[in-house]
Amino acid sequence: MAAIDLEAAAKAAAAAADAARREILPRFRRVATETKADGSPVTEADRAAERAMREVLRTFDPSLGILGEEYGQEGDSERGWLLDPIDGTIGFTRGIPLFTTLIALIENGAPVLGLIDVPALDERYLGFRGAGVKRNGEPVRVSGESDLRRAIVSTGDPFQFDRFGARAAYQRMSAELPMLRGYTDAFGHSQVLHGGIGAMVDPGIHLWDAAPSQILVPEAGGRCITLDRRAAGRGVGLIFGSPALVEQLADYF
């Protein structure tokens, strides 16, 4: 099987993100919210954006599989695309402009390309194996901070820690870290990539939420630790950002 041309795949991912923006932005603050079977919110913007993304990516290479939050798996599950049309749907449905679109490409089950798009802020982070990470075409790198007392450290929502079986870790961070902030979802991930946030802890998330950062953070000079608790039905967790901060935060788990 021929290797994937990652430079060409990056252009395809960008085109898919453009297609998602065209579906999402006209619906922002104008769309009704529904509730899925698992209790999470969904809108027609989520569905329309994923349909548009799939159409673009199928055209790029029909042999690649696609797994998306709204429409599930089609094709190869070890070699293909992972999609989340709107990460941060809760905020999106409440008119908060920090939602993102996530795209990752995996080979042999491991991410080799990642994209985090922040449509309402017109910011896009894109990188692939060996190419670093760029925000709107300009290279970015994670923070070099090593002191947890000086760093902004971000987390997912407290209920995610409960779902992950890690409430004690959240309580310890709350007690010990002076600038612990809740820049949740992949918006927080994006701010780690350019060094604004020193590190982030995001537990209890899905593969499509984790995969972009699993490749983007190392490409931006950082460290990303994956805690896999899927066997217990708790999803995966990421600790990522400045290597020195990540090493210290890993002790909280």
C-alpha positions in Angstrom: 0.0 0.0 0.0 1.4 3.4 -1.0 2.3 5.9 1.7 0.0 8.8 2.2 1.3 12.1 0.8 1.0 14.1 3.9 1.5 17.5 2.3 -1.3 16.7 -0.1 -3.4 15.4 2.8 -2.8 18.6 4.7 -4.3 20.6 1.8 -7.3 18.2 1.7 -7.8 18.6 5.5 -7.7 22.4 5.1 -10.3 22.2 2.3 -12.5 20.0 4.5 -12.2 22.6 7.3 -13.2 25.3 4.9 -16.2 23.3 3.9 -17.1 22.9 7.6 -16.9 26.6 8.2 -19.3 27.3 5.3 -21.9 25.1 7.1 -21.2 26.2 10.7 -20.8 30.0 10.7 -24.1 30.9 9.0 -25.8 28.7 11.7 -23.9 30.1 14.7 -26.4 31.6 17.1 -29.2 30.7 14.7 -29.7 27.0 15.1 -31.9 24.8 17.4 -30.3 22.3 19.7 -31.3 18.7 20.0 -30.2 16.0 22.5 -28.6 12.7 21.4 -29.2 9.4 23.0 -26.1 9.8 25.2 -27.4 13.1 26.5 -25.0 15.3 24.6 -26.2 18.2 22.5 -26.2 18.2 18.7 -27.3 20.7 16.0 -27.9 20.6 12.3 -24.6 22.6 12.0 -22.7 19.5 13.4 -24.4 17.2 11.0 -24.1 19.4 7.9 -20.5 20.2 8.6 -19.6 16.5 9.0 -21.4 15.6 5.7 -19.4 18.4 3.9 -16.1 17.3 5.4 -16.7 13.7 4.4 -17.5 14.7 0.8 -14.2 16.6 0.5 -12.1 13.8 2.1 -13.6 11.0 0.1 -12.6 12.9 -3.1 -9.0 13.2 -1.9 -8.6 9.4 -1.4 -11.5 7.0 -1.4 -9.4 4.2 0.1 -9.0 6.1 3.4 -11.6 5.3 6.1 -13.5 8.0 7.9 -14.7 8.1 11.6 -16.8 11.0 12.6 -18.7 11.9 15.8 -22.0 12.2 14.0 -22.0 9.5 11.4 -19.7 6.8 12.7 -17.2 4.7 10.9 -16.9 4.0 7.2 -14.1 2.0 5.6 -10.7 1.3 7.1 -10.4 2.0 10.9 -6.6 1.9 11.0 -5.9 4.2 8.1 -8.0 7.2 7.6 -9.6 10.3 8.9 -11.0 11.2 12.4 -13.5 14.1 12.4 -15.3 16.2 15.0 -17.3 18.8 13.1 -18.0 20.9 16.2 -15.9 20.3 19.4 -17.4 22.4 22.1 -21.1 22.0 21.0 -22.3 23.1 24.5 -20.6 26.4 24.1 -21.6 26.6 20.4 -25.3 26.2 21.4 -24.9 29.0 24.0 -23.4 31.5 21.5 -19.8 31.2 22.8 -17.3 31.6 19.9 -14.7 29.1 21.1 -15.9 26.0 19.4 -13.5 24.2 17.0 -13.5 21.7 14.1 -11.1 18.8 14.5 -9.5 16.7 11.8 -6.8 14.0 12.2 -5.3 11.4 9.8 -4.1 8.1 11.2 -1.9 5.4 9.7 -1.6 2.1 11.5 -3.9 3.5 14.1 -1.5 6.4 15.0 -2.1 10.1 14.2 0.2 11.5 11.5 -1.6 14.8 10.7 -3.8 17.1 12.8 -5.9 20.2 12.3 -7.7 22.4 14.9 -9.8 25.1 13.3 -11.4 27.9 15.4 -13.9 29.3 12.9 -15.3 32.2 14.9 -11.8 33.5 15.6 -10.4 32.7 12.2 -7.5 30.7 13.6 -6.4 27.4 12.2 -3.6 25.1 13.5 -2.3 22.5 11.1 0.7 20.2 11.2 1.8 16.7 10.2 4.7 14.4 10.9 8.0 16.1 10.4 6.6 19.4 9.4 6.0 21.3 12.6 2.8 23.2 13.3 1.5 26.5 11.8 -1.2 28.9 12.9 -2.6 30.6 9.8 0.6 29.8 8.0 3.0 30.9 10.7 5.0 28.4 12.8 4.1 28.1 16.5 5.7 26.3 19.4 4.6 25.3 22.9 5.6 27.2 26.0 9.0 26.6 27.5 7.7 27.2 31.1 8.9 24.8 33.8 7.3 26.3 36.9 3.7 25.2 37.6 3.3 28.3 39.8 3.9 30.6 36.9 2.1 28.7 34.2 -1.4 28.9 33.0 -2.7 25.3 33.2 -6.0 24.5 31.6 -8.4 21.6 32.2 -11.5 20.0 30.8 -14.8 20.3 32.8 -14.9 18.8 36.3 -17.5 16.3 35.2 -14.9 14.9 32.8 -12.6 14.1 35.7 -15.4 12.3 37.4 -16.1 10.3 34.3 -12.4 9.5 34.0 -12.2 8.4 37.7 -9.8 11.3 38.4 -11.7 13.7 40.8 -8.7 13.5 43.2 -6.4 14.8 40.5 -8.7 17.8 39.8 -9.0 18.6 43.5 -5.2 18.6 43.9 -4.7 20.8 40.9 -7.4 23.2 42.2 -5.6 23.4 45.5 -2.0 23.7 44.3 -2.0 25.6 40.9 -2.5 29.3 41.2 -3.5 29.8 37.5 -5.7 26.8 36.8 -8.2 27.9 34.2 -11.0 26.1 32.4 -10.2 26.8 28.7 -12.0 23.6 27.8 -12.4 21.5 24.7 -10.0 21.8 21.7 -9.9 25.6 22.1 -7.7 25.0 25.1 -5.7 22.5 23.0 -5.1 25.2 20.3 -3.9 27.7 22.9 -1.3 25.2 24.2 0.1 24.9 20.7 1.3 28.6 20.5 2.4 28.7 24.2 -0.3 30.9 25.7 -1.4 28.0 27.9 1.6 26.2 29.4 -0.1 22.8 29.7 -3.5 21.2 29.7 -5.1 18.2 31.3 -8.2 16.9 29.3 -9.6 13.5 30.6 -12.5 11.4 29.4 -12.5 12.4 25.8 -13.0 10.5 22.5 -10.4 9.4 20.0 -11.4 12.1 17.5 -10.9 14.7 20.3 -7.5 13.4 21.2 -5.9 12.5 17.9 -5.1 16.0 16.5 -3.3 17.0 19.6 -1.4 13.7 19.8 0.5 14.7 16.7 0.3 18.5 16.8 1.8 18.9 20.3 5.0 16.9 19.7 5.4 18.7 16.3 5.2 22.0 18.2 8.0 20.9 20.5 5.8 19.7 23.4 5.1 16.4 25.1 1.7 14.6 25.0 0.9 11.8 27.4 -2.1 9.6 26.7 -3.9 7.9 29.5 -6.1 5.2 27.9 -9.0 4.0 30.1 -11.3 2.9 27.3 -11.3 -0.7 28.6 -13.1 0.7 31.7 -15.5 2.8 29.6 -13.9 6.0 30.6 -12.3 7.2 27.3 -8.9 8.6 27.0 -7.1 11.4 28.8 -4.4 13.8 27.6 -1.7 15.6 29.5 0.2 17.9 27.1 2.2 21.1 26.6 5.5 22.2 27.9 7.6 19.0 28.5 8.6 20.1 32.0 5.1 20.9 33.1 3.7 17.7 31.6 6.2 15.6 33.6 5.0 17.3 36.8 1.3 17.1 36.0 1.6 13.4 35.3 2.3 12.8 39.0 -1.2 14.0 39.8 -2.5 10.8 38.2 
